[in-house]
Amino acid sequence: MRTGTHPSINSDTKLCAVIGNPVLHSLSPAMHNAAFQAVGLDCVYLAFTVSDLAGCVAGLRACDGFQGLSVTIPHKVAIMEHLDHIEEDALQVGCVNTVVKKEGKLVGAVTDGTGALRAIENSGVNLKDKCVLFAGTGGAARAVAFALSASGLPKKIIILGRTAKHVDRLSQDLSDYGNTEIQGGLLDEELVALSGQSDLLINATPVGMYGVGEDENSFPGVILRKEQAVFDMVYRPEKTVFVKEALLAGCTIVPGLDMLLYQAAIQFEMWTGCPAPESVMLAALKKALHS
């Protein structure tokens, strides 16, 4: 193995990958391959568009050189039935974004929540006894909300969504899980009023994403205060309309790109047992994002 250059690919080369559909837009190959290169590991990371999930998992399971997976939409829930073991936090969240091959067994985990928590803390946001509001009820919102509840730091978590049954399910799951006060509501009706009561505002919807209403504000009508913090999980573009409004208001910003970085760093360490070269991974992310 050679440090500083990518090792030649041969029969000893290990494989990691991201699976999803679509997945060709993923920044993960650039980030993980830069990390493997930086630490001199004979491993490659590829992106696979997968429609036959069962066949994909069976094929990878049979490969001796397979090390692990990143799992993205639409397979985060469906893959669970194809794994040998699922870690407790992933069972609580109800989805898997990471698969690790351990002693021939496929183990499912979730790193989104821990990665987001690290991103929030590294941005200097103090969650102790604060109120956190989520816009969105999908897998990413679930993972991060459970991580925040598990931390025991926020005094209250507000879940807002467009579908009442999804809000009710996540709110109830969180209430059953921990001791944090949980409140649910409808996004279109209660966003403005409840945002004013919250210390950290988190966009866990695709609104503002490149190609998905990038000219729209995910928190329309909300008057931001400089005492508030804003976390937009959308990272393409790096500065969404929501983030631009927050910067003008003087809010603390938690970059969405940091969540992607830190959850991937945790994945890297799970697959390899090596400390993740986070500065290298971030540089590769930014280069891929702007190329």
VENVENHU-V442923 format. One line per field, one symbol per residue. ss: DSSP state (a for helix, b for strand, c for the rest). burial: # if it has 16 or more other C-alpha atoms within 10 Angstrom, else .. A space follows every 10 residues. Layout:
ss: ???
burial: ???
This chain:
ss: cccccccccc cccbbbbbbb cccccccaaa aaaaaaaaac ccbbbbbbbc ccaaaaaaaa accccbbbbb bccccccaaa aaccbbcaaa aaaccccbbb bbccbbbbbc caaaaaaaaa aacccccccc bbbbbcccaa aaaaaaaaaa accccbbbbb bccaaaaaaa aaaaaaaccc bbbbbbaaaa aaaaaccccb bbbcccccbc cbcccccccc ccccccccbb bbcccccccc aaaaaaaaac cbbbcaaaaa aaaaaaaaaa aacccccaaa aaaaaaaaaa c
burial: .....##... ...####### ..#..##### ########## #######..# ..#...#..# #...###### ##..###.## ..#..#..## ..######## #....##### ########## ..#.#.#..# #######.## ########## ...####### #....###.# #.###....# .######... ##.##..### #########. ...#..###. .#.#...### ########## ###.###... ########## ########.# #....###.# ##.##...#. .
